Amino acid sequence: MIKKAFALLMTLMLLVPSMAMAHEGAPTSKTPAADLRANLNQLLSNHFVYQVLSMTKTYDGAKDADAVNEALERNANDISKAIESIYGKEGAAQFEKIFNSQYEESPGLAEAVKSGDKQAEKKMKQQLLQEFPKELGTFLSKATDGKMPADKAEAVLRQHEQDVQDVFYNYANGDFKKAYQSFREGFHRMSDISKALSSAIVTQMPEKFDHTKADTKAADLRANLNSLLSEHFALATLEMQKGFDQAVDYDFVTWAEDQHTADFKAAINSLYGQKAADQFEKLWQQDHLDAQSKVFIAGLEDNMDARDKAEMRLKDFSKEMGMFLSKATDGKLDEGGAQNAIWKHEASVLETFDNYKDGDYQATYESFDKGFAYMYGVGMMLSDAIIHQMPNEFEMMPSEMPDTGLGGTDHQLSTWIWVVFGSLVVLSGGALATRKQQ
């Protein structure tokens, strides 16, 4: 029932554009085209996470590997429903025929590497890196009436598959830092792909999306916040799993979280100054990430008192961060609403971990789906507040698409927007201290 409800929700979100529109001409991130871009970003980014987890957990022989593979298939079905909502049953059927091989052969490649079957490994790499990108790239080009060129679609799809394999092979070789560097790069590439695909679709069908654009500055802000927030959810749940399992790569997951924190701090600094950025970092690190770590430690020790204290810290964090964001946006983000939204996010992280700790892996990834998708609502809410606070920075005009037509730097953005969000695509070069497992 949960699976069907979630799939239906994703389809409806694509079929029914946002009705919360600002008055004519005012900048907003709540447009039908921006909604399409956000929903594609959510589905594709979730897909990347599950494809990586499918391969690494299959390789490890993890107890939850089968549940992850089921979640990957469920995600493929959700993407298919999104395709159907735009291109009909025939288009969805063509997509499914191509896409089925990808989610089936990803764990198959991991099994081949684990068993040392070089012939099977070579065959599956060929399928994933060559045949699949070519077939899907051709499909997308035809579906969009050429608005997404086949060669460029094929190139970016091949790079996506290479991202997944870079994570996996680095992981299998024990180079965990490179694995999580590749994870972050590959995760944010899905945002680029969703921008290019949504732009092609709305150009092809302008009436369906009320003649709005997917590549405005406001839509860029929403998309980048979505990507930043959903990456946090993915890393937080992964850290708690790795910590509870006392996995050898735990410290490298926390390293990735520290890199993510640096990106978020840079965004706050560029928008609101160093003092605000320092305040944000303290709240985010000490009262948030550290408290999440205490949760899995309490689970290892079966210490309910410690768990209650950690959960209370997270509740305090929700209140303080909600207050911080409301003040930063001059009240454009309602304080109570922000606090409730942040706590709902924390509750979803806790629910996902508790299901994992209890060995209910199907429920683990169903709650993961809900918690991951929820971050995109938070991103919409926060972006809308910032846009209303700084409307002149988000005039209703499309940002310049790069020469490749597939995402990347938007040259028309103002300087502060580039500083804020460029780091979401390029890894921070600064070395941060790794938080050690307590």
Secondary structure in CASP SS format (residue, H / E / C, confidence):
PFRMAT SS
TARGET T0000
AUTHOR 0000-0000-0000
METHOD secondary structure of the structure
MODEL  1
M C 1.00
I H 1.00
K H 1.00
K H 1.00
A H 1.00
F H 1.00
A H 1.00
L H 1.00
L H 1.00
M H 1.00
T H 1.00
L H 1.00
M H 1.00
L H 1.00
L H 1.00
V C 1.00
P C 1.00
S C 1.00
M C 1.00
A C 1.00
M C 1.00
A C 1.00
H C 1.00
E C 1.00
G C 1.00
A C 1.00
P C 1.00
T C 1.00
S C 1.00
K C 1.00
T C 1.00
P H 1.00
A H 1.00
A H 1.00
D H 1.00
L H 1.00
R H 1.00
A H 1.00
N H 1.00
L H 1.00
N H 1.00
Q H 1.00
L H 1.00
L H 1.00
S H 1.00
N H 1.00
H H 1.00
F H 1.00
V H 1.00
Y H 1.00
Q H 1.00
V H 1.00
L H 1.00
S H 1.00
M H 1.00
T H 1.00
K H 1.00
T H 1.00
Y H 1.00
D H 1.00
G C 1.00
A C 1.00
K C 1.00
D C 1.00
A H 1.00
D H 1.00
A H 1.00
V H 1.00
N H 1.00
E H 1.00
A H 1.00
L H 1.00
E H 1.00
R H 1.00
N H 1.00
A H 1.00
N H 1.00
D H 1.00
I H 1.00
S H 1.00
K H 1.00
A H 1.00
I H 1.00
E H 1.00
S H 1.00
I H 1.00
Y H 1.00
G H 1.00
K H 1.00
E H 1.00
G H 1.00
A H 1.00
A H 1.00
Q H 1.00
F H 1.00
E H 1.00
K H 1.00
I H 1.00
F H 1.00
N H 1.00
S H 1.00
Q H 1.00
Y H 1.00
E H 1.00
E H 1.00
S H 1.00
P H 1.00
G H 1.00
L H 1.00
A H 1.00
E H 1.00
A H 1.00
V H 1.00
K H 1.00
S H 1.00
G C 1.00
D C 1.00
K H 1.00
Q H 1.00
A H 1.00
E H 1.00
K H 1.00
K H 1.00
M H 1.00
K H 1.00
Q H 1.00
Q H 1.00
L H 1.00
L H 1.00
Q H 1.00
E H 1.00
F H 1.00
P H 1.00
K H 1.00
E H 1.00
L H 1.00
G H 1.00
T H 1.00
F H 1.00
L H 1.00
S H 1.00
K H 1.00
A H 1.00
T C 1.00
D C 1.00
G C 1.00
K C 1.00
M C 1.00
P C 1.00
A H 1.00
D H 1.00
K H 1.00
A H 1.00
E H 1.00
A H 1.00
V H 1.00
L H 1.00
R H 1.00
Q H 1.00
H H 1.00
E H 1.00
Q H 1.00
D H 1.00
V H 1.00
Q H 1.00
D H 1.00
V H 1.00
F H 1.00
Y H 1.00
N H 1.00
Y H 1.00
A H 1.00
N C 1.00
G C 1.00
D C 1.00
F H 1.00
K H 1.00
K H 1.00
A H 1.00
Y H 1.00
Q H 1.00
S H 1.00
F H 1.00
R H 1.00
E H 1.00
G H 1.00
F H 1.00
H H 1.00
R H 1.00
M H 1.00
S H 1.00
D H 1.00
I H 1.00
S H 1.00
K H 1.00
A H 1.00
L H 1.00
S H 1.00
S H 1.00
A H 1.00
I H 1.00
V H 1.00
T H 1.00
Q H 1.00
M C 1.00
P C 1.00
E H 1.00
K H 1.00
F H 1.00
D C 1.00
H C 1.00
T C 1.00
K C 1.00
A C 1.00
D C 1.00
T E 1.00
K H 1.00
A H 1.00
A H 1.00
D H 1.00
L H 1.00
R H 1.00
A H 1.00
N H 1.00
L H 1.00
N H 1.00
S H 1.00
L H 1.00
L H 1.00
S H 1.00
E H 1.00
H H 1.00
F H 1.00
A H 1.00
L H 1.00
A H 1.00
T H 1.00
L H 1.00
E H 1.00
M H 1.00
Q H 1.00
K H 1.00
G H 1.00
F H 1.00
D H 1.00
Q C 1.00
A C 1.00
V C 1.00
D C 1.00
Y H 1.00
D H 1.00
F H 1.00
V H 1.00
T H 1.00
W H 1.00
A H 1.00
E H 1.00
D H 1.00
Q H 1.00
H H 1.00
T H 1.00
A H 1.00
D H 1.00
F H 1.00
K H 1.00
A H 1.00
A H 1.00
I H 1.00
N H 1.00
S H 1.00
L H 1.00
Y H 1.00
G C 1.00
Q H 1.00
K H 1.00
A H 1.00
A H 1.00
D H 1.00
Q H 1.00
F H 1.00
E H 1.00
K H 1.00
L H 1.00
W H 1.00
Q H 1.00
Q H 1.00
D H 1.00
H H 1.00
L H 1.00
D H 1.00
A H 1.00
Q H 1.00
S H 1.00
K H 1.00
V H 1.00
F H 1.00
I H 1.00
A H 1.00
G H 1.00
L H 1.00
E H 1.00
D C 1.00
N C 1.00
M H 1.00
D H 1.00
A H 1.00
R H 1.00
D H 1.00
K H 1.00
A H 1.00
E H 1.00
M H 1.00
R H 1.00
L H 1.00
K H 1.00
D H 1.00
F H 1.00
S H 1.00
K H 1.00
E H 1.00
M H 1.00
G H 1.00
M H 1.00
F H 1.00
L H 1.00
S H 1.00
K H 1.00
A H 1.00
T C 1.00
D C 1.00
G C 1.00
K C 1.00
L C 1.00
D C 1.00
E H 1.00
G H 1.00
G H 1.00
A H 1.00
Q H 1.00
N H 1.00
A H 1.00
I H 1.00
W H 1.00
K H 1.00
H H 1.00
E H 1.00
A H 1.00
S H 1.00
V H 1.00
L H 1.00
E H 1.00
T H 1.00
F H 1.00
D H 1.00
N H 1.00
Y H 1.00
K H 1.00
D C 1.00
G C 1.00
D C 1.00
Y H 1.00
Q H 1.00
A H 1.00
T H 1.00
Y H 1.00
E H 1.00
S H 1.00
F H 1.00
D H 1.00
K H 1.00
G H 1.00
F H 1.00
A H 1.00
Y H 1.00
M H 1.00
Y H 1.00
G H 1.00
V H 1.00
G H 1.00
M H 1.00
M H 1.00
L H 1.00
S H 1.00
D H 1.00
A H 1.00
I H 1.00
I H 1.00
H H 1.00
Q H 1.00
M C 1.00
P H 1.00
N H 1.00
E H 1.00
F H 1.00
E C 1.00
M C 1.00
M C 1.00
P E 1.00
S C 1.00
E C 1.00
M C 1.00
P C 1.00
D C 1.00
T C 1.00
G C 1.00
L C 1.00
G C 1.00
G C 1.00
T C 1.00
D C 1.00
H C 1.00
Q C 1.00
L C 1.00
S C 1.00
T H 1.00
W H 1.00
I H 1.00
W H 1.00
V H 1.00
V H 1.00
F H 1.00
G H 1.00
S H 1.00
L H 1.00
V C 1.00
V C 1.00
L C 1.00
S C 1.00
G C 1.00
G C 1.00
A C 1.00
L C 1.00
A C 1.00
T C 1.00
R C 1.00
K C 1.00
Q C 1.00
Q C 1.00
END
